[in-house]
């Protein structure tokens, strides 16, 4: 699929046509769901919005130019559609991990943080000492970035092959948005799940 439109002015017919093709692609891969993660600079892959809202946002602010493989919207590295994320535990390393790409794309869209993978092949990307290495003077966004990346690598519970800690929370908040669950109800639900399944990496609500 041609993605050269990402780099051209937003007030051109070519950009609008390309944007519509992106939205067609994203919503086709999310059949039955009328919300997707908005990749605009303001939302940064954090907010679920309907098609018209995403379209309007991406006319007001640039499409993230680094987001050329649309992992967060159903595309695989080969450029073909992916119905689901690769199963955790399969051979996925470095920036081939879709959760890694989703997080880094979001932060690059904001210009918040730059991370380069310098770890040797087949070694875990994120160790506890990486987090400890960030002292009190480190940028808050850098700490949040590293934590999200670590959550994307961490399985939901030992033996779980379908969800990481991060992908579980993304799907849970997708349900919250679609079903219009209140913040209070969601916090209570997360706390209940955390108490009931202590073996799982479900964080307490804040």
N, C-alpha and C positions, 0 to 999 in steps of 0.2 A: 504494500500500500504506500502510495506517495505521501510523504510527510513534510515535504519542503515548505508547505504553507505555514508551518509553525514559525518560520523565521521571517515571514513577510508582514507588511503593515496590516493591522486589524481592520482597516477601513476599505479593504480591497475585496472584490467578489471572490478571488481565489482563496483568501483566508476564510471567508464565510462558508464557502463550499467545503473546504477541508474540515472546518469545525463541525459542520453537519455530518460529514462522513465519520468523524471521530465519535460523535454522539450516537449515530446509527450503530456503529461497531460496539460501543460500550453497552447500549441498552439491549442489543441483540444477544449479547453474552450474559445478560442478567434478565432473562425472560421471566416475566411474572413479577418483576420488581421495578417500581417506578422511580427509585432513587439510586444515584451513584455517588461515589466520592468525587467532590469537585476539586480539580487540580489547579484552580486559579491561585494567584499569589496570596490572596487574603484567606482563602479556605485551607490551602495547603494540604489537600488530601485528608482533612480532618472532619469535614462536614458532608452529610448526605443531602443531596438536593435533587429536585425533579429536573427534567430535561430543559425546560424553559429557563430555570434559574441558572443552571450551569452555562447555558448558551449566553445569557446576559452577562454573567460574571466574566466569561472568556472573551467577550467583546470589550468590556471595560478594562481588563488587565491582561497581560500577555499569557499565552500558553507557555508553560515551562519548557524551555528549549532543550533541556537535558532529557526530558521525558519522551524518548523516541521509541521505547519498547513499553507498551501500555500494560504492564503487569497488573496494576491495580484495577484494570478494566477488561481482563480476560485474554490478553495476548501473551504468547510464549516468546522466548528469545528468537525462535526461527521465523517469527512473524505470523505464525498460524494461531488461530484462536485456541485458548485453553479453557475447557469447561470448569476446571477446578485447579487450585494451586497444587504443585507437586507434593507428594506425600513426604512428610518429614521423615528423615531416616534414609531416604534415597540419596544417591551421590549428588549432593548439591553443595557447591563450594563458592566462597567469595561472593562476587556480585552476580552469580547465577541464582542466588536465593531470591525469590520474588519479594519476600518481606524486606530483605535488605534493600532492594531497589525501590520499593514503595516508600520506605523511610527516608532514604537518601534523596530521592526525587523531591519529597515534600520539603526537606530542609534546604535543598539547593534552590527550590522555587522561591524561598524566602531570603536566600543569601545568608542563612544563619550559620552554617557550618560546612566545612569541607573535610571529608574523610577519605583517605586513600588506604586500601588494603595492602599492607606490606607483609602480611603473615605468609609463611611458607605454605605450599600446597598441602591439602589434607590435614592441616592443623586447625583446631577450633579458632574461630575469629575472635571470640570475646571471652576473656578470662576475668575472674574476680579482681585480679590485681590491676586490670585496666581501669576499673572504676575507682580503685583506691588511688591510682596515680593522678587522678584529677583533684588537685588541692582546692582549698576554700576559695582561692582567687580565680579558679577556672570559671569560664563563662557558663552561666546557668543553662543556656541553650545547648552547649556542648555536652553537659552532663545528661540532659534530657535526650539528646540524640543518641548517646552511647547506651542509655538505658533502653530506649526503644529498639535499638539494634540487638541488644542482648535478649530482650523479650522475644524478638523475632526468631532467634536461634534456639530459645529454650522451649522444650516440649511442654505441653500442658500438664502431663503427669507421666511418670515412667512407663514406657511401653506404648504411649499414644503415638500413632503414626499419621493422624489426620489433621491435628491442630497444634499450632504453637501457642504460647501464652498470648502473643500479640494477635494472632488471627482469631483466637477465641473471643477476645475482647472486641475486635472489630465486628465480628458477626453478632455478638450480643448487643452492641450499640446500634447495629443495623436494625435488629428486631425492635429495639427501643424506639427508633425513629419511625419505622413502618407502623407500629402499633400504638404510637403516641403515648408511651409509658412515661410517667412523670419522673423527674430527677429523684424525688424522695423514694418512689417505688423501686426505681432501678438500684439505688443505693442499698435499700433493704434486701433486694433480691441478691445482689452481689455478696453482701455480708452473709446471707443465708447459705449461698453456694459455697462460700469460703469456709464456713463453720462445718457444713455437712460433708465436704470433700477436702479434708485437711491434707490429703496426699497430693492434691492438685495445686498447681501454681496460680491460684486465683487471688489477686490482691484484694485487700479490704478496701471498701470505699473510703474516700477522704472526706 
